[in-house]
Amino acid sequence: MISLLFLFTAVFILVYYGNSYMLSYIVDEKGVWTLTRMAQKSRNRIANILLIFMGLLSRSPSATGIGMMAAGRQDQSLKWKNVKKALFYPKYNTIVLKGRYGEKSIIFCTQNKYDHVASFVKSHCKVTITASN
């Protein structure tokens, strides 16, 4: 039953989201803001409302709560003072910022902007690790 649930979830994500997620980033002297683009917010809103509705119908407070939390947290921010470690993956043009417990932000860069963003992040973080793969 669990395997079937995972299969249906994977198919839903591939069909509904097209295996992509549209984000924008603001990286400045204060921190990193991850912003969900408007078209993506609309799709997320529909999925969250469905989850809330299905949770209410099945009397599942967990599903209802997850839908409500997801609906209220489409954008996130991480201030530099809260960043404990920055992991750099140049092969994938990705930077992972780890903050306090449960706080994490991932910056996906285009190839031509990765070096600039990586050097800016390195100048604001105490602990930086570059992955060798």
N, CA, C and O atoms as a MOPAC input file, in Angstrom:
PM7 MOZYME 1SCF
protein

 N      0.81500 1    -1.18300 1     0.00000 1
 C      0.00000 1     0.00000 1     0.00000 1
 C      0.87000 1     1.26400 1     0.00000 1
 O      0.57800 1     2.22500 1    -0.71100 1
 N      1.92900 1     1.25100 1     0.79500 1
 C      2.81900 1     2.40800 1     0.85800 1
 C      3.53500 1     2.60300 1    -0.47700 1
 O      3.68300 1     3.73400 1    -0.94000 1
 N      3.97300 1     1.52300 1    -1.09100 1
 C      4.63500 1     1.61200 1    -2.40200 1
 C      3.70100 1     2.20500 1    -3.44200 1
 O      4.12400 1     3.00200 1    -4.27900 1
 N      2.45800 1     1.82700 1    -3.39200 1
 C      1.46100 1     2.35000 1    -4.32600 1
 C      1.24900 1     3.84700 1    -4.09500 1
 O      1.10600 1     4.60800 1    -5.05100 1
 N      1.22800 1     4.26700 1    -2.83800 1
 C      1.10400 1     5.68100 1    -2.51200 1
 C      2.29000 1     6.47400 1    -3.05700 1
 O      2.10400 1     7.54400 1    -3.63800 1
 N      3.50400 1     5.96100 1    -2.87500 1
 C      4.68800 1     6.63000 1    -3.40600 1
 C      4.64000 1     6.71200 1    -4.92700 1
 O      5.01200 1     7.73500 1    -5.50200 1
 N      4.19500 1     5.66600 1    -5.57300 1
 C      4.08400 1     5.65700 1    -7.02600 1
 C      3.09600 1     6.71500 1    -7.50700 1
 O      3.40400 1     7.47400 1    -8.42600 1
 N      1.91600 1     6.77600 1    -6.89800 1
 C      0.92700 1     7.78000 1    -7.28600 1
 C      1.43400 1     9.19300 1    -7.01300 1
 O      1.17900 1    10.10500 1    -7.79900 1
 N      2.14400 1     9.37900 1    -5.91400 1
 C      2.71000 1    10.69500 1    -5.59800 1
 C      3.73400 1    11.10500 1    -6.64500 1
 O      3.72400 1    12.24700 1    -7.10300 1
 N      4.61400 1    10.19300 1    -7.02800 1
 C      5.62900 1    10.49300 1    -8.04500 1
 C      4.98600 1    10.82300 1    -9.39200 1
 O      5.40900 1    11.75500 1   -10.07500 1
 N      3.97800 1    10.06700 1    -9.76200 1
 C      3.28100 1    10.32800 1   -11.03000 1
 C      2.59300 1    11.68500 1   -10.97300 1
 O      2.63200 1    12.43700 1   -11.94700 1
 N      1.96500 1    12.00800 1    -9.85000 1
 C      1.30500 1    13.31000 1    -9.69300 1
 C      2.30900 1    14.45100 1    -9.85000 1
 O      2.03900 1    15.42100 1   -10.55800 1
 N      3.45500 1    14.34000 1    -9.19900 1
 C      4.46900 1    15.39500 1    -9.26900 1
 C      4.97300 1    15.56100 1   -10.69800 1
 O      5.10900 1    16.68300 1   -11.18600 1
 N      5.24900 1    14.44800 1   -11.36500 1
 C      5.73500 1    14.52800 1   -12.75000 1
 C      4.69000 1    15.13300 1   -13.68300 1
 O      5.02900 1    15.94300 1   -14.54600 1
 N      3.43900 1    14.75300 1   -13.52300 1
 C      2.39000 1    15.25800 1   -14.40800 1
 C      2.01800 1    16.70200 1   -14.05100 1
 O      1.96000 1    17.55900 1   -14.93300 1
 N      1.77100 1    16.97100 1   -12.79500 1
 C      1.27000 1    18.28400 1   -12.37500 1
 C      2.33800 1    19.36900 1   -12.43500 1
 O      2.07700 1    20.47200 1   -12.91500 1
 N      3.52600 1    19.06600 1   -11.95500 1
 C      4.59000 1    20.06500 1   -11.91700 1
 C      5.55700 1    19.97100 1   -13.09000 1
 O      6.37300 1    20.87300 1   -13.27600 1
 N      5.49300 1    18.91400 1   -13.88100 1
 C      6.39100 1    18.78300 1   -15.02100 1
 C      7.84400 1    18.63200 1   -14.61400 1
 O      8.74500 1    18.98400 1   -15.37400 1
 N      8.07800 1    18.10500 1   -13.41000 1
 C      9.42300 1    17.89100 1   -12.88500 1
 C     10.24800 1    19.17500 1   -12.83700 1
 O     11.46500 1    19.13600 1   -13.01700 1
 N      9.59200 1    20.31300 1   -12.59600 1
 C     10.30400 1    21.58000 1   -12.44300 1
 C      9.62200 1    22.41700 1   -11.36900 1
 O      8.44000 1    22.23400 1   -11.07800 1
 N     10.37900 1    23.33100 1   -10.79000 1
 C      9.86200 1    24.21600 1    -9.76200 1
 C     10.48400 1    25.57600 1    -9.99900 1
 O     11.70900 1    25.69700 1   -10.01800 1
 N      9.67200 1    26.59600 1   -10.17900 1
 C     10.15500 1    27.91700 1   -10.57000 1
 C     10.41500 1    28.79000 1    -9.34100 1
 O      9.49000 1    29.15200 1    -8.61400 1
 N     11.68000 1    29.11800 1    -9.12600 1
 C     12.09500 1    29.94100 1    -7.99400 1
 C     12.89600 1    31.14800 1    -8.46900 1
 O     13.47100 1    31.14400 1    -9.55800 1
 N     12.92100 1    32.16900 1    -7.63800 1
 C     13.80900 1    33.31600 1    -7.81500 1
 C     14.51800 1    33.52300 1    -6.49000 1
 O     14.02600 1    33.12100 1    -5.43600 1
 N     15.67300 1    34.15100 1    -6.55500 1
 C     16.46300 1    34.37300 1    -5.34700 1
 C     16.85700 1    35.83400 1    -5.23900 1
 O     17.09200 1    36.51300 1    -6.23800 1
 N     16.92300 1    36.29500 1    -4.00500 1
 C     17.52300 1    37.59200 1    -3.69200 1
 C     18.64500 1    37.28600 1    -2.71400 1
 O     18.40200 1    36.79000 1    -1.61400 1
 N     19.86800 1    37.58200 1    -3.11400 1
 C     21.04000 1    37.37100 1    -2.26900 1
 C     21.66400 1    38.74400 1    -2.06300 1
 O     22.19100 1    39.34400 1    -3.00000 1
 N     21.60100 1    39.24200 1    -0.81600 1
 C     22.14600 1    40.56300 1    -0.54800 1
 C     22.88500 1    40.56400 1     0.79300 1
 O     23.16400 1    39.50400 1     1.35300 1
 N     23.19300 1    41.73500 1     1.29200 1
 C     23.96800 1    41.86700 1     2.53200 1
 C     23.22300 1    41.34200 1     3.75800 1
 O     23.85400 1    41.02900 1     4.76700 1
 N     21.89800 1    41.24100 1     3.69200 1
 C     21.11700 1    40.77800 1     4.83800 1
 C     21.01000 1    39.26000 1     4.89400 1
 O     21.03700 1    38.67000 1     5.97400 1
 N     20.88700 1    38.62100 1     3.71300 1
 C     20.72400 1    37.18000 1     3.68600 1
 C     20.25000 1    36.69200 1     2.33000 1
 O     20.46500 1    37.34700 1     1.31000 1
 N     19.60100 1    35.53100 1     2.32800 1
 C     19.11400 1    34.90800 1     1.09400 1
 C     17.60400 1    34.74200 1     1.20200 1
 O     17.09900 1    34.19300 1     2.18200 1
 N     16.89500 1    35.21600 1     0.19800 1
 C     15.45700 1    35.05600 1     0.11200 1
 C     15.16000 1    34.15600 1    -1.07300 1
 O     15.60200 1    34.41700 1    -2.19100 1
 N     14.41200 1    33.10200 1    -0.82000 1
 C     13.97400 1    32.19200 1    -1.87700 1
 C     12.50400 1    32.48800 1    -2.12800 1
 O     11.66600 1    32.32100 1    -1.24200 1
 N     12.19900 1    32.93000 1    -3.34100 1
 C     10.84900 1    33.36200 1    -3.68900 1
 C     10.26200 1    32.43800 1    -4.74100 1
 O     10.88700 1    32.17900 1    -5.77000 1
 N      9.06800 1    31.94600 1    -4.48400 1
 C      8.36000 1    31.12700 1    -5.45500 1
 C      7.71400 1    32.06100 1    -6.47200 1
 O      7.03900 1    33.01800 1    -6.09300 1
 N      7.91500 1    31.79400 1    -7.75000 1
 C      7.34400 1    32.64400 1    -8.79700 1
 C      5.83300 1    32.51700 1    -8.82400 1
 O      5.27600 1    31.51900 1    -8.36600 1
 N      5.16700 1    33.53800 1    -9.36900 1
 C      3.70800 1    33.61400 1    -9.32200 1
 C      3.02100 1    32.41800 1    -9.98800 1
 O      2.05700 1    31.88800 1    -9.43600 1
 N      3.49100 1    31.98500 1   -11.15300 1
 C      2.87100 1    30.83900 1   -11.82400 1
 C      2.97300 1    29.59500 1   -10.95000 1
 O      2.03800 1    28.79700 1   -10.88500 1
 N      4.10200 1    29.43300 1   -10.28500 1
 C      4.29400 1    28.28600 1    -9.39300 1
 C      3.40800 1    28.40200 1    -8.16200 1
 O      2.86600 1    27.40300 1    -7.69000 1
 N      3.25700 1    29.62900 1    -7.63400 1
 C      2.39600 1    29.83600 1    -6.46600 1
 C      0.96300 1    29.43100 1    -6.77100 1
 O      0.28300 1    28.85300 1    -5.92400 1
 N      0.50300 1    29.73400 1    -7.98200 1
 C     -0.86200 1    29.36600 1    -8.36600 1
 C     -1.04000 1    27.85200 1    -8.36700 1
 O     -2.03400 1    27.33500 1    -7.85600 1
 N     -0.07200 1    27.14900 1    -8.94300 1
 C     -0.14100 1    25.68600 1    -8.94400 1
 C     -0.07800 1    25.12700 1    -7.53600 1
 O     -0.81700 1    24.20300 1    -7.19700 1
 N      0.80000 1    25.68300 1    -6.71800 1
 C      0.91900 1    25.22100 1    -5.32900 1
 C     -0.36900 1    25.47400 1    -4.55500 1
 O     -0.79500 1    24.63900 1    -3.75700 1
 N     -0.98900 1    26.63200 1    -4.79500 1
 C     -2.22500 1    26.96800 1    -4.09200 1
 C     -3.29600 1    25.90500 1    -4.35800 1
 O     -3.98700 1    25.46700 1    -3.43800 1
 N     -3.42700 1    25.49700 1    -5.62400 1
 C     -4.41200 1    24.47200 1    -5.97900 1
 C     -4.09400 1    23.15500 1    -5.27400 1
 O     -4.98600 1    22.52500 1    -4.70500 1
 N     -2.82700 1    22.73600 1    -5.30900 1
 C     -2.43500 1    21.47700 1    -4.65900 1
 C     -2.65400 1    21.55300 1    -3.15300 1
 O     -3.08400 1    20.57300 1    -2.54500 1
 N     -2.36300 1    22.70900 1    -2.53600 1
 C     -2.55000 1    22.85600 1    -1.08800 1
 C     -4.02100 1    22.82300 1    -0.70400 1
 O     -4.38600 1    22.21000 1     0.29900 1
 N     -4.87500 1    23.48200 1    -1.49800 1
 C     -6.31400 1    23.46700 1    -1.22100 1
 C     -6.85000 1    22.03800 1    -1.34200 1
 O     -7.66800 1    21.60500 1    -0.53100 1
 N     -6.38200 1    21.31100 1    -2.36200 1
 C     -6.79900 1    19.91200 1    -2.50400 1
 C     -6.37400 1    19.07900 1    -1.29300 1
 O     -7.14100 1    18.25100 1    -0.80000 1
 N     -5.15500 1    19.30300 1    -0.82100 1
 C     -4.66700 1    18.55900 1     0.33700 1
 C     -5.48600 1    18.89200 1     1.58200 1
 O     -5.83000 1    17.99700 1     2.35400 1
 N     -5.79800 1    20.16400 1     1.78300 1
 C     -6.61500 1    20.56300 1     2.93100 1
 C     -7.99700 1    19.91500 1     2.83100 1
 O     -8.50100 1    19.35500 1     3.80500 1
 N     -8.60300 1    19.99500 1     1.65000 1
 C     -9.93300 1    19.43100 1     1.43000 1
 C     -9.94300 1    17.91500 1     1.64700 1
 O    -10.83500 1    17.37800 1     2.30400 1
 N     -8.93500 1    17.23100 1     1.08200 1
 C     -8.85200 1    15.77500 1     1.25500 1
 C     -8.61800 1    15.41700 1     2.72700 1
 O     -9.16300 1    14.43000 1     3.22000 1
 N     -7.81600 1    16.21200 1     3.42000 1
 C     -7.58100 1    15.97700 1     4.84700 1
 C     -8.83600 1    16.14200 1     5.66900 1
 O     -9.08200 1    15.37500 1     6.60000 1
 N     -9.64500 1    17.15400 1     5.32600 1
 C    -10.90600 1    17.35700 1     6.03600 1
 C    -11.88300 1    16.21700 1     5.76100 1
 O    -12.55200 1    15.73000 1     6.67200 1
 N    -11.96000 1    15.79200 1     4.48500 1
 C    -12.86400 1    14.69700 1     4.12900 1
 C    -12.49000 1    13.38300 1     4.81500 1
 O    -13.35600 1    12.62600 1     5.25400 1
 N    -11.18000 1    13.12700 1     4.89700 1
 C    -10.73300 1    11.87200 1     5.51100 1
 C    -10.52800 1    12.00400 1     7.02100 1
 O    -10.08300 1    11.06700 1     7.68400 1
 N    -10.86000 1    13.18100 1     7.55200 1
 C    -10.69800 1    13.46100 1     8.98700 1
 C     -9.26400 1    13.24700 1     9.44200 1
 O     -9.00600 1    12.67800 1    10.50300 1
 N     -8.34100 1    13.71500 1     8.61600 1
 C     -6.92300 1    13.58500 1     8.93000 1
 C     -6.35300 1    14.96200 1     9.29000 1
 O     -6.08300 1    15.77000 1     8.40200 1
 N     -6.16900 1    15.23300 1    10.59100 1
 C     -5.61800 1    16.52800 1    10.97800 1
 C     -4.19600 1    16.74000 1    10.44900 1
 O     -3.78500 1    17.87600 1    10.21400 1
 N     -3.44300 1    15.64600 1    10.26200 1
 C     -2.07300 1    15.76300 1     9.74500 1
 C     -2.07800 1    16.30400 1     8.32000 1
 O     -1.34500 1    17.24400 1     8.01300 1
 N     -2.89400 1    15.72300 1     7.45200 1
 C     -2.95100 1    16.17800 1     6.06300 1
 C     -3.47200 1    17.60500 1     5.98600 1
 O     -2.95300 1    18.41200 1     5.21400 1
 N     -4.48200 1    17.92300 1     6.76900 1
 C     -5.03500 1    19.27500 1     6.77500 1
 C     -3.97800 1    20.27000 1     7.24100 1
 O     -3.81000 1    21.32900 1     6.63600 1
 N     -3.27500 1    19.93600 1     8.30100 1
 C     -2.23600 1    20.81900 1     8.82900 1
 C     -1.08400 1    21.01100 1     7.86000 1
 O     -0.57300 1    22.12200 1     7.71600 1
 N     -0.67000 1    19.94200 1     7.19400 1
 C      0.41600 1    20.03800 1     6.21600 1
 C      0.00300 1    20.95400 1     5.06600 1
 O      0.79000 1    21.78300 1     4.60900 1
 N     -1.24300 1    20.79800 1     4.60000 1
 C     -1.73500 1    21.66100 1     3.53000 1
 C     -1.76800 1    23.11900 1     3.94800 1
 O     -1.42400 1    24.00200 1     3.16100 1
 N     -2.18100 1    23.37700 1     5.18200 1
 C     -2.24400 1    24.75600 1     5.67700 1
 C     -0.85000 1    25.34200 1     5.86000 1
 O     -0.61800 1    26.50700 1     5.54000 1
 N      0.07700 1    24.54100 1     6.37300 1
 C      1.44900 1    25.02700 1     6.54000 1
 C      2.09900 1    25.31200 1     5.19700 1
 O      2.77400 1    26.32800 1     5.03400 1
 N      1.89900 1    24.42300 1     4.23700 1
 C      2.48400 1    24.62100 1     2.90700 1
 C      1.90000 1    25.84400 1     2.23000 1
 O      2.61100 1    26.55900 1     1.52300 1
 N      0.61900 1    26.09400 1     2.43500 1
 C     -0.02600 1    27.25000 1     1.82500 1
 C      0.54100 1    28.55800 1     2.38100 1
 O      0.61000 1    29.55900 1     1.66800 1
 N      0.93600 1    28.54900 1     3.62800 1
 C      1.43500 1    29.77100 1     4.25900 1
 C      2.92300 1    29.98700 1     4.14200 1
 O      3.42100 1    31.02000 1     4.58900 1
 N      3.65200 1    29.06100 1     3.56200 1
 C      5.11700 1    29.18200 1     3.54200 1
 C      5.66600 1    28.86700 1     2.16100 1
 O      6.35500 1    27.86500 1     1.97100 1
 N      5.35800 1    29.72700 1     1.20200 1
 C      5.86100 1    29.51000 1    -0.14500 1
 C      7.19600 1    30.23100 1    -0.36300 1
 O      7.98500 1    29.83800 1    -1.22200 1
 N      7.43900 1    31.26700 1     0.40600 1
 C      8.71000 1    31.98100 1     0.32500 1
 C      9.45000 1    31.77000 1     1.64100 1
 O      8.82800 1    31.56000 1     2.68200 1
 N     10.78500 1    31.82700 1     1.59100 1
 C     11.54700 1    31.66700 1     2.82100 1
 C     12.76300 1    32.57600 1     2.79400 1
 O     13.22100 1    32.99900 1     1.73300 1
 N     13.26900 1    32.86600 1     3.97000 1
 C     14.46600 1    33.69200 1     4.07200 1
 C     15.41100 1    33.08100 1     5.09100 1
 O     14.99400 1    32.39100 1     6.02100 1
 N     16.68700 1    33.34800 1     4.89400 1
 C     17.72100 1    32.89000 1     5.81000 1
 C     18.73700 1    34.01700 1     5.94300 1
 O     19.40000 1    34.38800 1     4.97300 1
 N     18.85300 1    34.55800 1     7.15400 1
 C     19.78500 1    35.66500 1     7.38800 1
 C     21.19100 1    35.11600 1     7.57200 1
 O     21.37800 1    34.00100 1     8.05900 1
 N     22.17600 1    35.91500 1     7.17400 1
 C     23.57800 1    35.47000 1     7.24600 1
 C     23.98700 1    35.11300 1     8.66000 1
 O     24.77500 1    34.18800 1     8.85200 1
 N     23.47400 1    35.82100 1     9.65600 1
 C     23.87000 1    35.53100 1    11.04500 1
 C     23.39000 1    34.14900 1    11.49400 1
 O     23.92100 1    33.59100 1    12.45400 1
 N     22.38500 1    33.59400 1    10.80300 1
 C     21.86300 1    32.27100 1    11.15700 1
 C     22.51300 1    31.14200 1    10.36200 1
 O     22.27700 1    29.96900 1    10.65300 1
 N     23.32900 1    31.48000 1     9.36100 1
 C     23.96700 1    30.45300 1     8.53300 1
 C     25.15400 1    29.86300 1     9.29400 1
 O     26.08200 1    30.58000 1     9.67000 1
 N     25.11200 1    28.55400 1     9.51500 1
 C     26.19200 1    27.86000 1    10.22800 1
 C     27.23800 1    27.29300 1     9.26900 1
 O     28.42400 1    27.23000 1     9.59200 1
 N     26.77600 1    26.87800 1     8.07700 1
 C     27.68700 1    26.23300 1     7.13300 1
 C     27.15000 1    26.41700 1     5.71700 1
 O     25.94000 1    26.41400 1     5.49100 1
 N     28.07700 1    26.57900 1     4.76500 1
 C     27.71000 1    26.66200 1     3.34700 1
 C     28.42800 1    25.54300 1     2.59800 1
 O     29.64800 1    25.40400 1     2.69800 1
 N     27.66800 1    24.74800 1     1.84900 1
 C     28.22400 1    23.66200 1     1.04800 1
 C     28.10700 1    24.04800 1    -0.42400 1
 O     27.04300 1    24.46600 1    -0.88000 1
 N     29.19500 1    23.90900 1    -1.15600 1
 C     29.23100 1    24.31200 1    -2.56800 1
 C     29.37900 1    23.07800 1    -3.45300 1
 O     30.22400 1    22.21600 1    -3.21100 1
 N     28.54900 1    23.01700 1    -4.46800 1
 C     28.56800 1    21.93000 1    -5.44700 1
 C     28.73800 1    22.52900 1    -6.83700 1
 O     27.76100 1    22.68300 1    -7.57000 1
 N     29.98400 1    22.87100 1    -7.20700 1
 C     30.21200 1    23.54500 1    -8.49000 1
 C     29.78400 1    22.71600 1    -9.69900 1
 O     29.37200 1    23.27300 1   -10.71600 1
 N     29.87800 1    21.40100 1    -9.59700 1
 C     29.47800 1    20.54000 1   -10.71500 1
 C     27.99700 1    20.71000 1   -11.03400 1
 O     27.59100 1    20.59600 1   -12.19000 1
 N     27.18900 1    20.98300 1   -10.00700 1
 C     25.74400 1    21.12800 1   -10.17400 1
 C     25.27800 1    22.57900 1   -10.07400 1
 O     24.07700 1    22.84500 1   -10.12600 1
 N     26.21200 1    23.51800 1    -9.93200 1
 C     25.89200 1    24.94800 1    -9.78700 1
 C     24.90900 1    25.18000 1    -8.63800 1
 O     23.94500 1    25.93300 1    -8.77400 1
 N     25.16400 1    24.53000 1    -7.52000 1
 C     24.25500 1    24.56300 1    -6.38200 1
 C     25.01900 1    24.91700 1    -5.10300 1
 O     26.15300 1    24.48600 1    -4.89600 1
 N     24.36900 1    25.70600 1    -4.26100 1
 C     24.92400 1    26.09100 1    -2.96500 1
 C     23.88200 1    25.76200 1    -1.90600 1
 O     22.72000 1    26.15000 1    -2.03400 1
 N     24.29100 1    25.04600 1    -0.85900 1
 C     23.38700 1    24.68600 1     0.23600 1
 C     23.81400 1    25.46700 1     1.47200 1
 O     24.97100 1    25.40800 1     1.88900 1
 N     22.87500 1    26.19100 1     2.04500 1
 C     23.12900 1    26.95200 1     3.26900 1
 C     22.40300 1    26.26600 1     4.41300 1
 O     21.19100 1    26.05400 1     4.35400 1
 N     23.15200 1    25.91900 1     5.45600 1
 C     22.55700 1    25.27000 1     6.62100 1
 C     22.55300 1    26.25300 1     7.77400 1
 O     23.58300 1    26.83100 1     8.12000 1
 N     21.38300 1    26.43500 1     8.36400 1
 C     21.23000 1    27.33500 1     9.49600 1
 C     20.99100 1    26.56500 1    10.76800 1
 O     21.57100 1    25.50400 1    10.99800 1
 N     20.12300 1    27.12100 1    11.59000 1
 C     19.76600 1    26.45100 1    12.84000 1
 C     19.01300 1    25.16200 1    12.52700 1
 O     18.79400 1    24.84100 1    11.35800 1
 N     18.62000 1    24.43300 1    13.54600 1
 C     17.94800 1    23.15700 1    13.37600 1
 C     16.73000 1    23.32000 1    12.45900 1
 O     15.84700 1    24.13600 1    12.72000 1
 N     16.70000 1    22.54200 1    11.39900 1
 C     15.57600 1    22.56000 1    10.46800 1
 C     15.59000 1    23.70200 1     9.48400 1
 O     14.66500 1    23.82700 1     8.68000 1
 N     16.60400 1    24.53700 1     9.51900 1
 C     16.69700 1    25.68700 1     8.62300 1
 C     17.71900 1    25.39300 1     7.53600 1
 O     18.89800 1    25.18500 1     7.82300 1
 N     17.26600 1    25.37600 1     6.29100 1
 C     18.15700 1    25.09400 1     5.18300 1
 C     17.64800 1    25.84300 1     3.96200 1
 O     16.44100 1    25.97200 1     3.75600 1
 N     18.57200 1    26.33000 1     3.16400 1
 C     18.21000 1    26.99200 1     1.91300 1
 C     19.15600 1    26.48800 1     0.82600 1
 O     20.36100 1    26.36300 1     1.04300 1
 N     18.59500 1    26.20500 1    -0.33500 1
 C     19.39700 1    25.72700 1    -1.46000 1
 C     19.28100 1    26.73500 1    -2.58300 1
 O     18.17900 1    27.09700 1    -2.99500 1
 N     20.42600 1    27.18700 1    -3.07800 1
 C     20.46200 1    28.15200 1    -4.18100 1
 C     20.88500 1    27.40800 1    -5.44000 1
 O     21.99300 1    26.87900 1    -5.51700 1
 N     19.99900 1    27.37200 1    -6.41800 1
 C     20.29900 1    26.77100 1    -7.71100 1
 C     20.67100 1    27.90700 1    -8.65500 1
 O     19.86100 1    28.80200 1    -8.90100 1
 N     21.88400 1    27.87600 1    -9.18100 1
 C     22.38000 1    28.95700 1   -10.03700 1
 C     22.47600 1    28.51000 1   -11.49100 1
 O     22.55700 1    27.31800 1   -11.79100 1
 N     22.46400 1    29.49200 1   -12.38300 1
 C     22.80700 1    29.19400 1   -13.76400 1
 C     24.33000 1    29.10900 1   -13.82800 1
 O     25.02400 1    29.61100 1   -12.94400 1
 N     24.83000 1    28.48700 1   -14.85000 1
 C     26.27900 1    28.26500 1   -14.94100 1
 C     27.05900 1    29.58200 1   -14.96500 1
 O     28.12900 1    29.68100 1   -14.36500 1
 N     26.53200 1    30.58000 1   -15.64800 1
 C     27.27700 1    31.84200 1   -15.75800 1
 C     27.19500 1    32.69500 1   -14.48500 1
 O     27.98300 1    33.63000 1   -14.34500 1
 N     26.27900 1    32.41500 1   -13.55600 1
 C     26.17600 1    33.20600 1   -12.31900 1
 C     26.73000 1    32.49500 1   -11.09500 1
 O     26.87400 1    33.10700 1   -10.03600 1
 N     27.04100 1    31.20900 1   -11.22600 1
 C     27.45400 1    30.42900 1   -10.05500 1
 C     28.69500 1    31.01400 1    -9.39100 1
 O     28.69200 1    31.19800 1    -8.17400 1
 N     29.73600 1    31.31000 1   -10.12400 1
 C     30.99300 1    31.80600 1    -9.52600 1
 C     30.78200 1    33.11100 1    -8.76300 1
 O     31.32700 1    33.28700 1    -7.67400 1
 N     30.00100 1    34.01700 1    -9.32200 1
 C     29.73700 1    35.29900 1    -8.66100 1
 C     28.95600 1    35.09100 1    -7.36600 1
 O     29.30400 1    35.65800 1    -6.33000 1
 N     27.90100 1    34.27700 1    -7.42500 1
 C     27.08700 1    34.02000 1    -6.23700 1
 C     27.90200 1    33.25300 1    -5.19300 1
 O     27.80700 1    33.54700 1    -4.00200 1
 N     28.69300 1    32.28500 1    -5.62200 1
 C     29.50700 1    31.49500 1    -4.68800 1
 C     30.51300 1    32.37700 1    -3.95100 1
 O     30.68900 1    32.22500 1    -2.74200 1
 N     31.17000 1    33.28600 1    -4.64900 1
 C     32.13700 1    34.15600 1    -3.98000 1
 C     31.43900 1    35.10300 1    -3.00500 1
 O     31.98300 1    35.40000 1    -1.94100 1
 N     30.24400 1    35.57800 1    -3.35200 1
 C     29.48400 1    36.43800 1    -2.44100 1
 C     29.08900 1    35.67100 1    -1.18200 1
 O     29.22200 1    36.18900 1    -0.07300 1
 N     28.60500 1    34.44400 1    -1.34700 1
 C     28.20000 1    33.62600 1    -0.20000 1
 C     29.41800 1    33.31700 1     0.66700 1
 O     29.32900 1    33.39000 1     1.89300 1
 N     30.56000 1    32.97200 1     0.05200 1
 C     31.77300 1    32.66900 1     0.82100 1
 C     32.21700 1    33.85500 1     1.66200 1
 O     32.74800 1    33.67800 1     2.75800 1
 N     32.00100 1    35.06600 1     1.15300 1
 C     32.40200 1    36.25600 1     1.90600 1
 C     31.50000 1    36.51200 1     3.11900 1
 O     31.85400 1    37.30400 1     3.99300 1
 N     30.34200 1    35.85200 1     3.18000 1
 C     29.40300 1    36.06300 1     4.28100 1
 C     29.28500 1    34.86300 1     5.22800 1
 O     28.56700 1    34.94100 1     6.22400 1
 N     29.97100 1    33.76800 1     4.93900 1
 C     29.85400 1    32.56800 1     5.77600 1
 C     31.19200 1    32.23600 1     6.42300 1
 O     32.24900 1    32.39800 1     5.81400 1
 N     31.12700 1    31.76800 1     7.66900 1
 C     32.33300 1    31.39700 1     8.40000 1
 C     32.85100 1    30.04200 1     7.95900 1
 O     34.05200 1    29.88200 1     7.74000 1
 N     31.96000 1    29.05300 1     7.82300 1
 C     32.34800 1    27.69600 1     7.46200 1
 C     31.85300 1    27.42000 1     6.04600 1
 O     30.65400 1    27.46700 1     5.77100 1
 N     32.81000 1    27.12600 1     5.14100 1
 C     32.44900 1    26.79000 1     3.76700 1
 C     33.13000 1    25.48900 1     3.37100 1
 O     34.29600 1    25.26000 1     3.69200 1
 N     32.39100 1    24.64800 1     2.67200 1
 C     32.93000 1    23.35600 1     2.21400 1
 C     32.58300 1    23.20500 1     0.75100 1
 O     31.42500 1    23.37300 1     0.36800 1
 N     33.57600 1    22.88700 1    -0.08200 1
 C     33.34200 1    22.64300 1    -1.49000 1
 C     33.39300 1    21.14400 1    -1.74500 1
 O     34.36700 1    20.47400 1    -1.40200 1
 N     32.32800 1    20.63000 1    -2.35200 1
 C     32.25000 1    19.20800 1    -2.64400 1
 C     33.20200 1    18.87400 1    -3.78400 1
 O     33.37700 1    19.66700 1    -4.70900 1
 N     33.81000 1    17.70800 1    -3.71500 1
 C     34.78600 1    17.31600 1    -4.73300 1
 C     34.14400 1    16.61700 1    -5.92400 1
 O     34.80100 1    16.43500 1    -6.94900 1
 N     32.86300 1    16.21600 1    -5.81600 1
 C     32.21800 1    15.49900 1    -6.92100 1
 C     31.58800 1    16.39500 1    -7.91500 1
 O     31.01100 1    15.92200 1    -8.89400 1

